[in-house]
Amino acid sequence: VIDSKKILNITSPKEFEKNSIEIFNYQFKNNTIYKEFCNLTGKNPSNIKSSFEIPFFPIQFFKNHKIISSNQPIQKTFHSSGTTKDNLSKHHIIDLKLYE
């Protein structure tokens, strides 16, 4: 599990880099869809050395897949405002305390 306090209290570029790599490794290990995407792009924990190398997930995936990195129950789902009412992207939250 990623410690949100550690992420929200980053104080240096070096700390940002370290946390970015840790988060990438966590997402790669725990998010099947992201792992498959990374494998298609040739990226994995063994060849990511900088935050600049971490692949961005296309927004379309959040519209067409359930993107979640945990087996915990979803407490809330946020939807994008979108330009149409059709097929909005979704952000599933498993711990609402992160937003307090």
C-alpha positions as a Markdown table, in Angstrom:
| # | Residue | x | y | z |
|---|---|---|---|---|
| 1 | Val | 0.0 | 0.0 | 0.0 |
| 2 | Ile | 1.2 | 3.5 | -0.8 |
| 3 | Asp | 1.5 | 5.9 | 2.1 |
| 4 | Ser | -0.5 | 9.0 | 1.0 |
| 5 | Lys | 1.2 | 11.2 | 3.7 |
| 6 | Lys | 4.5 | 10.4 | 2.1 |
| 7 | Ile | 3.2 | 11.5 | -1.3 |
| 8 | Leu | 1.5 | 14.6 | -0.1 |
| 9 | Asn | 4.5 | 15.8 | 1.8 |
| 10 | Ile | 7.3 | 15.6 | -0.8 |
| 11 | Thr | 9.9 | 18.3 | -0.2 |
| 12 | Ser | 12.5 | 17.7 | -2.9 |
| 13 | Pro | 13.0 | 16.6 | -6.5 |
| 14 | Lys | 15.0 | 13.6 | -5.3 |
| 15 | Glu | 12.1 | 12.6 | -3.0 |
| 16 | Phe | 9.6 | 13.1 | -5.9 |
| 17 | Glu | 11.7 | 10.8 | -8.2 |
| 18 | Lys | 11.9 | 8.1 | -5.5 |
| 19 | Asn | 8.2 | 8.2 | -4.8 |
| 20 | Ser | 7.3 | 8.3 | -8.5 |
| 21 | Ile | 9.3 | 5.1 | -9.1 |
| 22 | Glu | 7.8 | 3.4 | -6.0 |
| 23 | Ile | 4.2 | 4.3 | -7.2 |
| 24 | Phe | 5.0 | 3.1 | -10.7 |
| 25 | Asn | 6.2 | -0.3 | -9.3 |
| 26 | Tyr | 3.1 | -0.5 | -7.1 |
| 27 | Gln | 0.7 | 0.2 | -10.0 |
| 28 | Phe | 2.5 | -2.2 | -12.3 |
| 29 | Lys | 2.2 | -4.9 | -9.7 |
| 30 | Asn | -1.3 | -4.3 | -8.6 |
| 31 | Asn | -3.2 | -2.9 | -11.7 |
| 32 | Thr | -3.6 | -5.6 | -14.3 |
| 33 | Ile | -4.8 | -3.2 | -17.1 |
| 34 | Tyr | -1.9 | -0.8 | -16.5 |
| 35 | Lys | 0.6 | -3.7 | -16.4 |
| 36 | Glu | -0.7 | -4.9 | -19.8 |
| 37 | Phe | -0.5 | -1.4 | -21.2 |
| 38 | Cys | 3.1 | -1.0 | -19.9 |
| 39 | Asn | 4.1 | -4.4 | -21.4 |
| 40 | Leu | 2.8 | -3.3 | -24.8 |
| 41 | Thr | 4.9 | -0.1 | -24.5 |
| 42 | Gly | 8.0 | -2.2 | -23.4 |
| 43 | Lys | 8.1 | -0.5 | -20.0 |
| 44 | Asn | 8.4 | -2.4 | -16.7 |
| 45 | Pro | 10.1 | -1.9 | -13.3 |
| 46 | Ser | 13.4 | -3.2 | -14.6 |
| 47 | Asn | 13.8 | -0.5 | -17.2 |
| 48 | Ile | 12.2 | 2.6 | -15.6 |
| 49 | Lys | 15.0 | 4.7 | -14.1 |
| 50 | Ser | 13.3 | 8.1 | -14.0 |
| 51 | Ser | 9.8 | 9.6 | -13.6 |
| 52 | Phe | 10.1 | 10.9 | -17.2 |
| 53 | Glu | 10.1 | 7.3 | -18.4 |
| 54 | Ile | 6.8 | 6.3 | -16.7 |
| 55 | Pro | 4.1 | 5.7 | -19.3 |
| 56 | Phe | 1.0 | 7.8 | -19.0 |
| 57 | Phe | -2.2 | 5.9 | -19.2 |
| 58 | Pro | -4.5 | 7.2 | -22.0 |
| 59 | Ile | -7.7 | 8.8 | -20.7 |
| 60 | Gln | -9.7 | 6.5 | -23.0 |
| 61 | Phe | -8.8 | 3.6 | -20.7 |
| 62 | Phe | -10.6 | 5.3 | -17.8 |
| 63 | Lys | -13.7 | 5.5 | -20.0 |
| 64 | Asn | -13.6 | 1.9 | -21.2 |
| 65 | His | -12.1 | -0.1 | -18.3 |
| 66 | Lys | -12.5 | -0.3 | -14.5 |
| 67 | Ile | -9.1 | 1.0 | -13.5 |
| 68 | Ile | -8.3 | 0.1 | -9.9 |
| 69 | Ser | -5.1 | -1.1 | -8.1 |
| 70 | Ser | -6.7 | -2.8 | -5.1 |
| 71 | Asn | -9.1 | -5.6 | -4.2 |
| 72 | Gln | -10.7 | -3.3 | -1.6 |
| 73 | Pro | -14.3 | -2.3 | -2.2 |
| 74 | Ile | -14.9 | 1.0 | -4.0 |
| 75 | Gln | -16.3 | 3.7 | -1.7 |
| 76 | Lys | -17.0 | 6.3 | -4.4 |
| 77 | Thr | -16.6 | 6.8 | -8.1 |
| 78 | Phe | -15.9 | 10.3 | -9.5 |
| 79 | His | -16.9 | 10.9 | -13.1 |
| 80 | Ser | -15.3 | 13.4 | -15.5 |
| 81 | Ser | -17.4 | 16.4 | -16.5 |
| 82 | Gly | -16.8 | 15.5 | -20.1 |
| 83 | Thr | -18.1 | 17.4 | -23.1 |
| 84 | Thr | -20.9 | 15.0 | -23.7 |
| 85 | Lys | -23.0 | 12.8 | -21.3 |
| 86 | Asp | -21.8 | 9.7 | -23.1 |
| 87 | Asn | -19.0 | 7.5 | -21.8 |
| 88 | Leu | -17.4 | 9.6 | -19.1 |
| 89 | Ser | -14.1 | 8.6 | -17.6 |
| 90 | Lys | -14.3 | 7.2 | -14.0 |
| 91 | His | -12.0 | 7.5 | -11.0 |
| 92 | His | -12.7 | 4.8 | -8.4 |
| 93 | Ile | -11.8 | 5.6 | -4.8 |
| 94 | Ile | -11.2 | 2.9 | -2.2 |
| 95 | Asp | -10.3 | 5.3 | 0.7 |
| 96 | Leu | -12.2 | 8.6 | 0.9 |
| 97 | Lys | -10.0 | 9.7 | 3.8 |
| 98 | Leu | -7.3 | 10.5 | 1.2 |
| 99 | Tyr | -9.5 | 13.5 | 0.1 |
| 100 | Glu | -10.0 | 14.9 | 3.6 |
